[in-house]
Amino acid sequence: MQINNKPIVVQKYGGSSLSSLEKINKVAAQVAARYHAGNNMVVVVSAMGNTTNELLSMAKTLSEAPGKRELDMLLTAGERISMSLLGIALQKLGVPAISLTGSQSGIMTTASHSNARIVEVRPFRIEDALEEGQVVVVAGYQGVSYQRDVTTLGRGGSDTTAVALAAALNAEVCEIYSDVDGVYTGDPRLVPAQHLPEISYAEMQELSAAGAKVLNAQAVEFAKKAGIVIYCRATDDTGRETVVRQGGLPKMSGEVTGVTSTKALLRLVVSGEEEMIILLEMLDEAEIVSRQLLSRSFDGQAVTSLLVPTADAPTLPEVLEKLRQKVPHLQIMNDIGAVSLIGENITESKANLRRALSALKGANISWDSITTTNYRITFMVAAAKVEEAVRLLHKEFIG
């Protein structure tokens, strides 16, 4: 799609790229250069630096369990600050710019506070602004429900905003800028990670879901459905990028693409079907995501466990307190971590699993459970052993 015979470029800048006024001026200069090169520019921004965490901390100082609707109203202020400051910086450079919130941009979502999903995008106001020759700066991470409540999209939701807008506007390019120049085979702080010039949607989505922080998993899912190619780059240009697209680079079936991990997990264990139903109902009512449910029967008594990611569950402490009151046998394990091998057809044969098990056994790293998909092998290990396991498995499979 073109407006005024110019292609549309959608960019997203993360919080680390906007953490100071100096960095905001630098981003403004980059956007201005692309604008003057003859592009229609739509720029999605995250909150500056640690603003979201700071706002959340303030809320929890007032209340241990702040309401999710009020939290959404509070936390979306971070992105509004960023969009306004970037708009001001662009105008100072002589670039016509307008900043818009998620609702003003037509980002329509479900009514699920703190973890809403985009239902549709009505970018009419953005298109009007582009027709007038303006750069449009959009607050990421947020939208509006059909009940006209402000909602947030969960951690990393600005990525989803950018991809959704790129799809709705039929943009030529969707570029995600952060403090790293793309996707690596592991965390460079832990292992001698290799840069990946290309990666498939499916592998990127699995990496993101398993703990990698370069791209939001929901954004990758959105891009896959819409066929949007994503370019992951560093704000400080290193000359490298990772292209996320269908297929990625050709490689051997079953080859391990990356190793990732997370420690932000709780394992909840209950006994009996009644306790299991109560647990599931309370998590659903609180809209808290859970995964890896495992239920087994011992002597006619069901024992159920599931994992709860804690990174984006601000009301979890309140829910756990209520669960303790209603579920007498509730067990809460917070020393659990997950280490995952990612790759297409990774379980096609049992060779990858055998090698991983042998490597972990040789290092005396025990595992609590193993789950597999066509793209992932995940080992649940003690949180204290996660980094050691990542180093071990990265060396075993990647080098």
MIMARZA-103995 format. One record per residue (C-alpha): x, y, z; residue number from 1. Coordinates in steps of 0.1 Angstrom, whole numbers, plus 5000, padded with zeros to 4 digits. Layout:
<atoms>
ATOM  xx  yy  zz  seq
ATOM  X  Y  Z  NUM
...
</atoms>
This chain:
<atoms>
ATOM  xx  yy  zz  seq
ATOM  5000  5000  5000  1
ATOM  5012  5035  4992  2
ATOM  4999  5069  5003  3
ATOM  5009  5100  4984  4
ATOM  5028  5076  4961  5
ATOM  5052  5067  4990  6
ATOM  5057  5033  5007  7
ATOM  5047  5029  5043  8
ATOM  5074  5019  5068  9
ATOM  5064  5007  5103  10
ATOM  5091  5009  5130  11
ATOM  5091  5000  5166  12
ATOM  5116  5012  5192  13
ATOM  5120  4995  5225  14
ATOM  5124  5011  5259  15
ATOM  5162  5008  5260  16
ATOM  5163  5028  5227  17
ATOM  5142  5056  5244  18
ATOM  5157  5055  5279  19
ATOM  5169  5091  5278  20
ATOM  5162  5124  5260  21
ATOM  5195  5120  5242  22
ATOM  5184  5086  5229  23
ATOM  5150  5100  5219  24
ATOM  5167  5127  5199  25
ATOM  5189  5100  5182  26
ATOM  5158  5080  5173  27
ATOM  5141  5112  5160  28
ATOM  5171  5118  5137  29
ATOM  5168  5082  5123  30
ATOM  5131  5085  5117  31
ATOM  5136  5119  5101  32
ATOM  5162  5105  5077  33
ATOM  5138  5077  5065  34
ATOM  5110  5103  5062  35
ATOM  5131  5126  5040  36
ATOM  5142  5096  5019  37
ATOM  5106  5094  5007  38
ATOM  5087  5071  5031  39
ATOM  5055  5073  5051  40
ATOM  5066  5067  5086  41
ATOM  5046  5050  5114  42
ATOM  5067  5047  5146  43
ATOM  5055  5025  5175  44
ATOM  5072  5033  5209  45
ATOM  5076  5015  5242  46
ATOM  5078  5032  5276  47
ATOM  5112  5048  5284  48
ATOM  5137  5025  5301  49
ATOM  5122  5010  5333  50
ATOM  5091  5033  5334  51
ATOM  5066  5004  5333  52
ATOM  5083  4986  5362  53
ATOM  5085  5019  5382  54
ATOM  5048  5026  5377  55
ATOM  5040  4990  5387  56
ATOM  5061  4994  5418  57
ATOM  5043  5026  5427  58
ATOM  5009  5008  5424  59
ATOM  5020  4979  5445  60
ATOM  5033  5003  5472  61
ATOM  4997  5016  5475  62
ATOM  4981  4981  5472  63
ATOM  4995  4946  5472  64
ATOM  4968  4937  5447  65
ATOM  4959  4967  5425  66
ATOM  4929  4963  5402  67
ATOM  4938  4953  5367  68
ATOM  4917  4980  5351  69
ATOM  4934  5007  5370  70
ATOM  4968  4991  5364  71
ATOM  4961  4993  5326  72
ATOM  4952  5030  5330  73
ATOM  4984  5036  5349  74
ATOM  5009  5015  5329  75
ATOM  4998  5029  5295  76
ATOM  5010  5063  5306  77
ATOM  5046  5052  5300  78
ATOM  5041  5048  5263  79
ATOM  5021  5081  5261  80
ATOM  5052  5098  5276  81
ATOM  5074  5083  5250  82
ATOM  5052  5091  5220  83
ATOM  5048  5127  5230  84
ATOM  5085  5133  5236  85
ATOM  5094  5117  5203  86
ATOM  5067  5138  5185  87
ATOM  5082  5169  5200  88
ATOM  5118  5159  5190  89
ATOM  5106  5153  5154  90
ATOM  5089  5186  5152  91
ATOM  5120  5203  5165  92
ATOM  5138  5188  5135  93
ATOM  5112  5203  5112  94
ATOM  5094  5170  5106  95
ATOM  5056  5172  5108  96
ATOM  5046  5146  5134  97
ATOM  5015  5136  5154  98
ATOM  5014  5113  5184  99
ATOM  4985  5089  5189  100
ATOM  4975  5065  5217  101
ATOM  4965  5029  5209  102
ATOM  4928  5038  5210  103
ATOM  4933  5068  5188  104
ATOM  4951  5046  5163  105
ATOM  4922  5022  5161  106
ATOM  4937  4992  5181  107
ATOM  4906  4973  5191  108
ATOM  4912  4945  5217  109
ATOM  4895  4920  5239  110
ATOM  4884  4932  5273  111
ATOM  4911  4912  5291  112
ATOM  4930  4937  5312  113
ATOM  4968  4933  5314  114
ATOM  4968  4906  5287  115
ATOM  4944  4917  5259  116
ATOM  4946  4905  5224  117
ATOM  4941  4926  5193  118
ATOM  4908  4918  5176  119
ATOM  4910  4943  5147  120
ATOM  4928  4975  5137  121
ATOM  4909  5005  5123  122
ATOM  4938  5028  5112  123
ATOM  4917  5055  5097  124
ATOM  4932  5083  5117  125
ATOM  4967  5071  5109  126
ATOM  4959  5070  5072  127
ATOM  4945  5105  5074  128
ATOM  4977  5118  5091  129
ATOM  4999  5101  5065  130
ATOM  4979  5117  5037  131
ATOM  4987  5150  5053  132
ATOM  5024  5142  5052  133
ATOM  5028  5136  5089  134
ATOM  5050  5111  5107  135
ATOM  5027  5091  5131  136
ATOM  5041  5081  5165  137
ATOM  5019  5054  5181  138
ATOM  5019  5044  5218  139
ATOM  5026  5006  5218  140
ATOM  5014  4980  5242  141
ATOM  4979  4994  5244  142
ATOM  4945  4994  5228  143
ATOM  4908  4999  5236  144
ATOM  4881  4973  5242  145
ATOM  4847  4974  5227  146
ATOM  4835  4986  5261  147
ATOM  4858  5016  5256  148
ATOM  4882  5006  5284  149
ATOM  4919  5011  5279  150
ATOM  4937  4977  5278  151
ATOM  4973  4965  5277  152
ATOM  4987  4937  5255  153
ATOM  5011  4922  5280  154
ATOM  5049  4924  5282  155
ATOM  5064  4930  5248  156
ATOM  5030  4941  5234  157
ATOM  5046  4970  5215  158
ATOM  5059  4944  5191  159
ATOM  5024  4932  5185  160
ATOM  5012  4968  5180  161
ATOM  5038  4973  5153  162
ATOM  5031  4941  5134  163
ATOM  4993  4946  5136  164
ATOM  4996  4981  5122  165
ATOM  5020  4969  5094  166
ATOM  4993  4943  5085  167
ATOM  4964  4968  5086  168
ATOM  4983  4994  5066  169
ATOM  4998  4969  5042  170
ATOM  5032  4984  5050  171
ATOM  5063  4977  5029  172
ATOM  5085  4970  5059  173
ATOM  5081  4962  5096  174
ATOM  5113  4969  5116  175
ATOM  5118  4961  5153  176
ATOM  5146  4981  5169  177
ATOM  5161  4973  5203  178
ATOM  5195  4971  5220  179
ATOM  5205  4939  5202  180
ATOM  5211  4934  5164  181
ATOM  5187  4905  5160  182
ATOM  5183  4869  5172  183
ATOM  5210  4847  5185  184
ATOM  5214  4810  5192  185
ATOM  5214  4818  5230  186
ATOM  5218  4846  5255  187
ATOM  5252  4862  5246  188
ATOM  5257  4870  5282  189
ATOM  5258  4833  5290  190
ATOM  5272  4815  5259  191
ATOM  5293  4822  5228  192
ATOM  5260  4827  5208  193
ATOM  5259  4829  5170  194
ATOM  5239  4855  5152  195
ATOM  5210  4842  5131  196
ATOM  5206  4862  5098  197
ATOM  5172  4845  5093  198
ATOM  5147  4825  5113  199
ATOM  5113  4810  5106  200
ATOM  5081  4823  5122  201
ATOM  5076  4790  5140  202
ATOM  5111  4788  5155  203
ATOM  5110  4824  5165  204
ATOM  5076  4820  5182  205
ATOM  5089  4790  5201  206
ATOM  5120  4809  5212  207
ATOM  5099  4838  5224  208
ATOM  5075  4816  5242  209
ATOM  5103  4798  5259  210
ATOM  5120  4829  5273  211
ATOM  5139  4847  5245  212
ATOM  5132  4884  5248  213
ATOM  5140  4898  5213  214
ATOM  5104  4895  5200  215
ATOM  5070  4890  5216  216
ATOM  5055  4856  5208  217
ATOM  5021  4871  5201  218
ATOM  5036  4895  5176  219
ATOM  5053  4866  5157  220
ATOM  5020  4848  5157  221
ATOM  5003  4879  5142  222
ATOM  5031  4883  5116  223
ATOM  5028  4846  5106  224
ATOM  4990  4849  5100  225
ATOM  4994  4882  5081  226
ATOM  5025  4872  5062  227
ATOM  5044  4902  5076  228
ATOM  5082  4899  5073  229
ATOM  5099  4913  5104  230
ATOM  5134  4929  5105  231
ATOM  5150  4928  5139  232
ATOM  5178  4954  5142  233
ATOM  5198  4973  5168  234
ATOM  5190  5010  5172  235
ATOM  5228  5016  5171  236
ATOM  5233  5002  5136  237
ATOM  5258  4972  5136  238
ATOM  5251  4964  5100  239
ATOM  5235  4931  5110  240
ATOM  5198  4920  5113  241
ATOM  5176  4890  5117  242
ATOM  5148  4885  5092  243
ATOM  5118  4866  5105  244
ATOM  5098  4851  5077  245
ATOM  5082  4819  5065  246
ATOM  5107  4791  5062  247
ATOM  5139  4810  5073  248
ATOM  5172  4797  5061  249
ATOM  5174  4761  5048  250
ATOM  5189  4736  5073  251
ATOM  5188  4700  5082  252
ATOM  5156  4687  5097  253
ATOM  5159  4683  5134  254
ATOM  5188  4707  5137  255
ATOM  5189  4728  5169  256
ATOM  5184  4765  5161  257
ATOM  5188  4779  5196  258
ATOM  5188  4773  5234  259
ATOM  5167  4796  5257  260
ATOM  5155  4796  5292  261
ATOM  5133  4812  5318  262
ATOM  5132  4813  5356  263
ATOM  5100  4833  5359  264
ATOM  5078  4803  5367  265
ATOM  5057  4789  5395  266
ATOM  5045  4753  5396  267
ATOM  5012  4748  5413  268
ATOM  5002  4713  5425  269
ATOM  4967  4703  5438  270
ATOM  4951  4670  5448  271
ATOM  4918  4657  5436  272
ATOM  4894  4667  5408  273
ATOM  4876  4693  5430  274
ATOM  4908  4712  5438  275
ATOM  4918  4710  5401  276
ATOM  4885  4725  5390  277
ATOM  4888  4753  5416  278
ATOM  4924  4760  5405  279
ATOM  4915  4762  5368  280
ATOM  4884  4784  5375  281
ATOM  4903  4809  5397  282
ATOM  4932  4812  5371  283
ATOM  4906  4817  5343  284
ATOM  4887  4843  5363  285
ATOM  4919  4862  5370  286
ATOM  4929  4858  5334  287
ATOM  4963  4844  5344  288
ATOM  4980  4823  5317  289
ATOM  4991  4788  5326  290
ATOM  5007  4760  5306  291
ATOM  5020  4725  5308  292
ATOM  4991  4710  5327  293
ATOM  4998  4674  5339  294
ATOM  4973  4654  5358  295
ATOM  4978  4618  5370  296
ATOM  4958  4595  5391  297
ATOM  4974  4576  5421  298
ATOM  4951  4551  5438  299
ATOM  4921  4569  5425  300
ATOM  4933  4604  5436  301
ATOM  4941  4629  5408  302
ATOM  4973  4650  5413  303
ATOM  4975  4679  5390  304
ATOM  5004  4703  5383  305
ATOM  5007  4733  5360  306
ATOM  5031  4761  5353  307
ATOM  5023  4798  5357  308
ATOM  5046  4823  5340  309
ATOM  5050  4852  5365  310
ATOM  5066  4879  5343  311
ATOM  5032  4895  5333  312
ATOM  5009  4885  5362  313
ATOM  5007  4915  5385  314
ATOM  4976  4901  5403  315
ATOM  4991  4867  5409  316
ATOM  4999  4872  5447  317
ATOM  4963  4880  5454  318
ATOM  4951  4850  5434  319
ATOM  4976  4827  5453  320
ATOM  4963  4839  5486  321
ATOM  4928  4831  5477  322
ATOM  4939  4797  5464  323
ATOM  4955  4789  5497  324
ATOM  4922  4796  5514  325
ATOM  4902  4774  5490  326
ATOM  4926  4747  5482  327
ATOM  4939  4730  5513  328
ATOM  4965  4708  5496  329
ATOM  4979  4735  5473  330
ATOM  5017  4733  5468  331
ATOM  5036  4762  5454  332
ATOM  5070  4756  5440  333
ATOM  5090  4788  5430  334
ATOM  5124  4773  5424  335
ATOM  5116  4759  5390  336
ATOM  5132  4769  5357  337
ATOM  5129  4758  5321  338
ATOM  5156  4752  5296  339
ATOM  5145  4747  5260  340
ATOM  5161  4734  5227  341
ATOM  5144  4749  5197  342
ATOM  5144  4737  5161  343
ATOM  5121  4725  5134  344
ATOM  5113  4688  5136  345
ATOM  5135  4687  5167  346
ATOM  5118  4655  5179  347
ATOM  5117  4638  5145  348
ATOM  5141  4613  5159  349
ATOM  5151  4607  5195  350
ATOM  5188  4617  5189  351
ATOM  5184  4652  5202  352
ATOM  5166  4641  5234  353
ATOM  5192  4613  5240  354
ATOM  5221  4637  5236  355
ATOM  5205  4663  5259  356
ATOM  5197  4637  5286  357
ATOM  5233  4624  5284  358
ATOM  5248  4658  5287  359
ATOM  5226  4668  5317  360
ATOM  5233  4635  5334  361
ATOM  5271  4639  5329  362
ATOM  5269  4673  5347  363
ATOM  5247  4659  5375  364
ATOM  5218  4682  5365  365
ATOM  5185  4665  5373  366
ATOM  5152  4674  5357  367
ATOM  5117  4676  5371  368
ATOM  5099  4669  5339  369
ATOM  5103  4670  5301  370
ATOM  5078  4683  5275  371
ATOM  5082  4682  5238  372
ATOM  5066  4696  5206  373
ATOM  5076  4694  5170  374
ATOM  5097  4726  5176  375
ATOM  5108  4723  5213  376
ATOM  5123  4701  5239  377
ATOM  5119  4716  5274  378
ATOM  5136  4704  5306  379
ATOM  5123  4716  5339  380
ATOM  5153  4720  5362  381
ATOM  5160  4738  5395  382
ATOM  5162  4775  5390  383
ATOM  5197  4776  5404  384
ATOM  5208  4752  5376  385
ATOM  5193  4770  5346  386
ATOM  5223  4790  5335  387
ATOM  5246  4759  5338  388
ATOM  5222  4739  5318  389
ATOM  5220  4766  5291  390
ATOM  5258  4767  5288  391
ATOM  5260  4729  5287  392
ATOM  5233  4724  5260  393
ATOM  5244  4753  5239  394
ATOM  5279  4738  5238  395
ATOM  5266  4703  5231  396
ATOM  5244  4713  5201  397
ATOM  5257  4746  5188  398
ATOM  5293  4751  5200  399
</atoms>
